[in-house]
C-alpha cells in the first residue's frame, strides 16, 4: 500500500494502525524466513539513566545536560537525552560474552561511567545515581524540549478519568497525578540479543518471571518530593498511577496496560505485537515509525525491540532502578543475566503469571523483605520471604554465567555486594531511609545529608 507522506506531520489513528499492521506482517514474514536468526552465544549491552545536577536540590538545565552528551558523543560514548531535562542516558557497545571479550562488558561499563563523572566534574557538576530523585516536586519538573516529551505526558494527563486515585505511599502519601513525574525516575536496562523470534519470546516470558526476585534486591527509589513513600522501589507503582487511563470497570477487571507486569505470558511473537499494539497511538507524526513508536511506549518490565538495520531482536529488561554505584549496576545486571541463562538451560517451568504479578507488587513495596507466594504441584500455596530464597537464586545465576565460561573472577566480587544486602536484609532504599530517619536535621537537610553520605552524588 503506497502512502503520500511527503510534507505530512500528522496522521490519523486508522492510518497509523494500518501502517503498524502492515509492518508487523512484513516482520513476521522475515522472522519465519530466519532473517533475524543469530548464532552468537550471548550478545549483551547495558543502558544507564541518571541525573546531572549542580547540587542534589538543583538539577541542571537542558542546555548543560546537552553539553555533556555532546562531549561524550565526541569521544564515541553513546549518550543521549531522556524525558527529564537533567536526565542523561548512556549505552555500552553490544558485547558477545561467548567471544574473547568476557571482561569487556564490565570494563566498558565502568569506563563510560568514569568518563561521565569526569566530564560532569569539568563543568563543576555532579552525577546523581538514584531511581527516584527525592528533592524535586512533580510540579517543578523540567522536561526535555523535544515534542514527544510534551505529547506523551499530555495525552495521559488529558485521558485520566476524573475518579482516578492519584496518591501513593505506605508511610506518607504524595500526589502524583501528573504524568511528568516519570522524568524523576532513572533505571538501568539490560539488552540481550535473541537467537530467533522464538528465543525472544522465551527470554521475554522468563524475564517477566524473574522480575520480582531481581526487584526485591535492587530497590533504590523510595522518596519523592521529600516524602517517604515507604516503597522499596516506587517507580513503577507511581508510573502506573500517573499514567492511569482505564475506566473503574477496567481497573476492577485488572485490564492490562502498557506498564509493569502482564496478566499472562506471551505464546509467540505474533501475539506480542498484537497485545502491545492494542493501545491508542499517541505519537502520530511519522507513519514509518508506527512499530518503533509502539515498542517505545510499551513500558512493561520487559519488551522486545526490533533493530531492522542489524536484523536483530533484542530483549530489554527494565525494572532495575539505577544503583548507588556502577559496580552495583553491574552486580544486579549480571544477577539477572546469569539467572536467565540458568532458567533457559534448565527449561525452568514458568510460575503462574498472576501470582508472579502479585509477587512483583510485594517486591516493589517491601524489597528484600517482600513476601512471595507460589503454588506447588498439588495446588497448595506456599509463602516465603525474598531474603530466604535469594541465596539460592544467586547460586543459580553464578551457575548460569559459568555455563557460558564467564569466569568466576569476572563477577564474584560484584556478587559479594548483593550478598551483603541479603545478609543485612537491606536494599539501598532501606539504608537511605535509615539515614534520613536517624538524622536530627529537618527532612530536607536529612535527605541531602543521606544523598552525600550514601555516595549517591559524585
C-alpha positions in Angstrom: 0.0 0.0 0.0 1.5 3.3 -1.1 1.0 6.4 1.0 1.5 10.1 0.4 3.9 11.1 3.2 5.9 14.0 1.9 5.3 17.1 3.9 2.9 15.5 6.3 3.4 15.8 10.1 0.2 14.2 11.4 -1.7 11.0 10.6 -5.0 9.6 11.8 -5.3 6.7 14.2 -6.5 4.5 11.4 -3.6 5.4 9.2 -1.1 4.6 12.0 -2.8 1.3 12.8 -2.8 0.3 9.2 0.9 1.1 8.9 1.6 -0.8 12.1 -0.3 -3.9 11.0 1.4 -3.9 7.6 4.9 -3.5 9.0 4.3 -6.3 11.6 3.2 -8.6 8.8 6.4 -7.9 6.9 8.4 -8.5 10.1 6.6 -11.8 10.8 7.5 -13.0 7.3 11.2 -12.1 7.9 11.2 -13.9 11.2 9.7 -17.0 9.6 12.4 -16.8 6.9 15.1 -16.8 9.5 16.4 -13.4 8.6 16.6 -12.4 12.3 18.2 -15.7 13.4 21.6 -15.4 15.2 24.3 -17.8 16.1 26.1 -15.8 18.8 26.3 -17.3 22.2 25.1 -14.2 24.1 25.4 -10.6 23.0 24.5 -8.1 25.7 24.5 -4.3 26.3 23.7 -2.1 29.3 21.9 1.2 29.3 22.2 3.7 32.2 19.9 6.6 33.1 21.0 9.1 35.7 20.7 12.8 36.7 23.1 15.6 36.1 23.0 18.1 39.0 24.7 21.2 40.4 23.6 20.1 43.8 21.2 17.4 45.0 18.4 20.0 45.0 19.3 21.7 41.7 19.2 19.5 38.6 20.9 21.2 35.6 19.2 22.8 32.7 18.7 21.0 29.4 21.4 23.1 27.8 24.0 21.9 30.4 22.8 18.3 30.1 23.1 18.5 26.3 26.6 19.9 26.6 27.7 16.8 28.4 26.0 14.4 26.0 27.8 16.2 23.1 31.1 15.9 24.9 30.6 12.2 25.4 29.5 11.5 21.9 32.6 13.2 20.6 34.7 10.5 22.3 32.5 7.7 21.0 30.4 7.2 24.1 26.7 6.6 23.0 24.9 9.3 25.0 21.5 10.9 24.6 18.8 12.8 26.4 15.8 11.4 28.4 12.4 12.9 29.4 13.8 14.9 32.3 15.8 18.0 31.2 18.6 16.9 33.6 18.5 13.2 32.7 21.1 11.6 30.6 21.3 8.1 29.1 24.5 6.1 28.3 24.8 2.9 26.4 27.6 0.3 26.2 28.5 -1.3 23.0 26.9 -4.7 22.5 29.4 -7.4 23.6 29.4 -11.1 22.8 30.0 -12.8 26.1 30.8 -16.0 24.3 33.7 -14.5 22.4 37.1 -13.4 23.8 35.7 -10.3 25.3 34.3 -11.6 28.6 35.8 -8.8 30.7 34.8 -6.1 28.2 31.3 -5.9 29.4 32.4 -4.9 32.9 35.4 -2.7 31.9 33.5 -0.9 29.2 30.6 0.0 31.5 33.0 1.2 34.3 34.9 3.2 31.7 31.9 5.1 30.3 30.8 5.9 33.9 34.3 7.3 34.7 34.1 9.4 31.6 30.6 10.7 32.6 31.8 11.6 36.0 34.9 13.3 34.7 33.0 15.3 32.0 30.5 16.5 34.6 33.2 17.5 37.1 35.0 19.5 34.4 31.9 21.7 34.3 31.5 21.8 38.1 28.6 19.4 38.0 27.8 16.0 39.7 26.0 12.8 38.7 23.2 11.7 41.0 22.6 7.9 41.0 19.2 7.0 42.3 16.0 5.5 41.0 13.8 8.4 42.0 15.2 11.9 42.6 13.8 12.8 46.1 14.4 16.5 46.1 12.2 17.7 43.2 8.4 18.0 43.1 6.4 16.8 40.1 5.0 20.4 39.9 8.6 21.7 39.3 9.7 19.1 36.7 11.7 20.4 33.9 11.4 18.3 30.7 13.4 17.9 27.6 12.0 20.2 25.0 11.5 17.6 22.2 7.9 17.5 21.1 7.4 13.8 22.0 8.3 14.6 25.6 5.4 17.1 25.6 2.9 15.0 23.7 3.1 11.7 25.6 2.6 13.1 29.2 -0.1 15.5 28.0 -2.0 12.5 26.5 -2.1 10.7 29.8 -3.0 13.8 31.8 -5.9 14.5 29.4 -7.2 11.0 29.3 -7.1 10.3 33.0 -10.6 9.5 34.3 -12.0 12.0 36.9 -12.3 9.4 39.7 -8.8 8.1 39.4 -6.9 7.9 42.6 -3.6 9.8 42.2 -1.9 9.5 45.6 0.7 6.9 46.6 2.5 6.0 49.7 2.6 3.4 52.5 4.0 5.8 55.1 3.5 9.3 53.7 1.0 10.0 50.9 2.1 12.1 47.9 0.1 13.4 45.0 1.4 12.0 41.6 -1.5 13.0 39.3 0.9 14.3 36.7 2.5 12.0 34.0 5.6 14.3 34.0 6.6 12.6 37.3 8.4 9.8 35.3 11.0 12.3 34.4 12.1 12.0 38.1 12.9 8.2 37.6 16.0 6.6 36.4 16.9 2.9 35.7 19.3 0.6 34.1 18.3 -1.7 31.3 19.9 -5.0 30.2 19.7 -5.7 26.5 20.2 -9.2 25.3 20.1 -10.3 21.6 17.8 -13.2 20.9 18.8 -16.0 18.6 15.3 -16.1 16.9 11.8 -14.8 17.4 11.0 -18.0 19.4 14.0 -17.4 21.7 13.0 -13.7 22.1 9.6 -14.8 23.4 11.2 -17.4 25.7 13.6 -14.8 27.1 10.7 -12.3 27.4 8.5 -14.6 29.5 11.3 -15.9 31.7 12.4 -12.3 32.3 8.9 -11.4 33.5 9.1 -14.4 35.8 12.4 -13.1 37.2 11.3 -9.5 37.7 10.1 -9.9 41.3 13.3 -11.5 42.6 15.6 -9.0 40.8 13.4 -6.1 42.0 13.5 -7.4 45.6 17.2 -6.9 45.9 17.6 -3.7 43.9 15.2 -1.1 45.3 16.7 2.4 45.2 13.7 4.7 44.8 11.8 5.4 48.0 11.5 9.1 48.5 9.5 11.6 46.3 9.4 15.4 46.9 10.9 14.8 50.3 8.2 12.4 51.3 8.9 8.8 52.5 6.6 6.6 50.4 7.7 3.5 52.3 8.1 1.7 49.0 11.4 -0.1 48.3 11.0 1.0 44.7 8.2 3.4 43.9 9.0 4.0 40.2 6.6 1.5 38.6 3.7 2.0 41.0 4.0 5.7 40.5 4.2 5.3 36.8 1.1 3.1 36.7 -0.9 5.6 38.8 0.3 8.7 36.9 -0.5 7.1 33.5 -3.8 5.5 34.5 -6.4 6.0 31.8 -8.7 2.9 32.5 -12.3 3.2 33.5 -13.2 2.0 37.0 -14.7 -1.2 35.4 -11.4 -1.9 33.6 -9.4 -1.3 36.8 -11.7 -3.8 38.7 -11.1 -6.3 35.9 -7.3 -5.7 36.0 -7.3 -4.7 32.3 -3.7 -5.0 31.1 -1.8 -1.7 30.5 1.4 -0.7 28.8 3.1 -0.5 32.2 4.6 -3.1 34.6 3.7 -6.8 34.5 1.4 -8.6 32.1 -1.6 -10.7 33.2 -0.5 -13.6 31.1 2.7 -14.7 29.3 3.1 -14.5 25.5 2.6 -17.5 23.3 4.5 -16.3 20.3 5.9 -13.1 18.6 2.7 -12.5 16.7 0.7 -12.3 19.9 3.3 -10.0 21.3 2.8 -7.5 18.5 -1.0 -7.8 18.8 -1.0 -7.1 22.5 1.4 -4.2 22.6 -0.4 -2.8 19.5 -3.9 -2.7 21.1 -3.5 0.8 22.6 -4.1 4.1 21.0 -1.3 5.7 19.1 0.0 8.8 20.9 2.8 9.9 18.5 1.3 10.3 15.0 3.9 12.4 13.3 5.7 9.7 11.3 3.8 6.8 9.8 7.0 4.9 9.1 7.7 4.7 12.8 4.4 3.1 13.8 6.2 0.0 15.1 9.1 1.8 16.9 6.7 4.2 18.5 4.5 1.3 19.7 7.5 -0.6 21.1 9.0 2.6 22.7 5.7 3.4 24.5 5.5 -0.2 25.9 6.7 0.3 29.4 6.2 -3.2 30.7 9.0 -4.7 32.7 10.4 -6.4 29.7 10.0 -5.7 26.0 11.3 -6.9 22.6 13.0 -4.3 20.4 13.4 -4.7 16.6 16.7 -3.4 15.2 15.9 -3.6 11.5 19.3 -2.4 10.3 21.1 -5.2 12.2 18.3 -7.7 11.6 18.3 -8.2 15.4 15.7 -8.9 18.1 16.7 -7.6 21.5 15.1 -8.4 24.8 15.2 -5.4 27.2 14.9 -6.0 30.9 13.7 -2.7 32.5 12.7 -2.9 36.2 16.1 -2.2 37.9 16.5 1.2 39.4 19.8 3.0 38.9 22.0 1.7 41.7 24.3 3.7 44.0 27.4 2.8 42.1 28.3 1.4 38.6 29.6 -1.7 40.3 26.2 -2.3 41.9 24.5 -1.7 38.5 26.7 -4.5 37.1 26.1 -6.8 40.1 22.3 -6.6 39.7 22.5 -6.8 35.9 24.7 -9.9 36.0 22.4 -11.4 38.6 19.5 -11.1 36.2 21.6 -12.2 33.2 23.0 -15.3 34.9 19.6 -16.3 36.3 18.1 -16.0 32.8 20.8 -18.2 31.3 20.2 -20.8 34.1 16.4 -20.7 33.5 16.7 -21.3 29.8 19.4 -24.0 30.2 17.3 -25.9 32.7 14.0 -25.4 31.0 12.6 -23.9 34.2 8.8 -24.0 34.4 7.2 -20.6 34.4 5.4 -19.5 37.5 1.7 -18.5 37.3 1.6 -15.1 35.7 -1.0 -13.6 38.1 0.9 -14.9 41.2 4.1 -13.5 39.7 2.4 -10.1 39.2 1.4 -10.1 42.9 5.0 -11.0 43.9 6.3 -8.1 41.9 3.9 -5.8 43.7 5.3 -7.1 47.0 8.9 -6.7 45.9 8.3 -3.0 44.9 6.7 -2.4 48.3 8.9 -4.4 50.7 12.0 -5.1 48.7 14.3 -7.8 50.2 11.7 -8.4 53.0 8.9 -9.0 50.5 6.6 -12.0 51.0 6.3 -14.1 47.8 3.8 -16.9 47.2 4.0 -19.9 45.0 1.7 -22.8 44.2 3.1 -26.4 44.3 2.0 -29.2 42.0 -0.8 -30.2 44.4 -2.3 -26.7 44.3 -1.1 -25.7 47.8 0.0 -22.1 48.3 3.4 -21.5 50.0 4.8 -18.3 51.4 8.4 -17.3 51.8 10.5 -14.1 52.2 12.6 -12.8 49.4 15.8 -12.9 51.6 15.2 -16.6 52.2 15.4 -17.6 48.6 17.9 -15.0 47.3 21.0 -17.1 48.3 19.8 -19.9 46.1 18.8 -17.6 43.3 22.4 -16.1 43.3 23.8 -19.6 43.1 21.7 -20.3 40.0 22.9 -17.0 38.5 26.5 -18.0 39.1 25.9 -21.4 37.6 24.3 -19.7 34.6 27.3 -17.4 34.0 29.8 -20.2 34.5 27.9 -22.4 31.9 28.9 -19.9 29.2 32.5 -19.9 30.5 32.1 -16.5 32.0 34.8 -16.8 34.6 34.1 -16.5 38.3 36.7 -13.8 38.6 34.5 -11.6 36.4 31.6 -11.5 38.8 32.4 -13.0 42.2 33.4 -9.7 43.7 30.4 -7.9 42.2 28.0 -10.6 43.6 29.5 -10.1 47.1 27.8 -6.6 47.0 24.5 -8.4 46.7 25.4 -11.0 49.4 25.9 -8.1 51.8 22.4 -6.9 51.1 21.0 -10.4 51.7 22.9 -10.8 55.0 21.8 -7.4 56.2 18.3 -7.7 54.7 18.6 -4.2 53.3 18.3 -2.7 49.9 19.8 0.7 49.0 16.3 2.2 49.8 16.4 0.7 53.3 19.9 2.1 54.0 18.9 5.5 52.7 15.7 5.6 54.8 17.6 4.7 57.9 20.0 7.6 57.4 17.1 10.0 56.9 15.3 8.7 60.0 18.3 8.9 62.2 19.2 12.4 61.3 18.5 15.3 63.7 18.2 17.7 60.8 15.0 18.8 59.0 13.6 16.4 56.5 15.1 18.4 53.6 18.5 18.6 55.2 18.4 14.9 56.3 17.7 13.8 52.7 20.5 15.9 51.3 22.9 14.5 54.0 21.8 11.0 53.1 22.5 11.5 49.5 26.1 12.6 50.2 26.7 10.0 52.9 25.4 7.3 50.7 27.8 8.5 47.9 24.8 8.8 45.5 26.1 12.2 44.2 29.6 12.3 42.8 
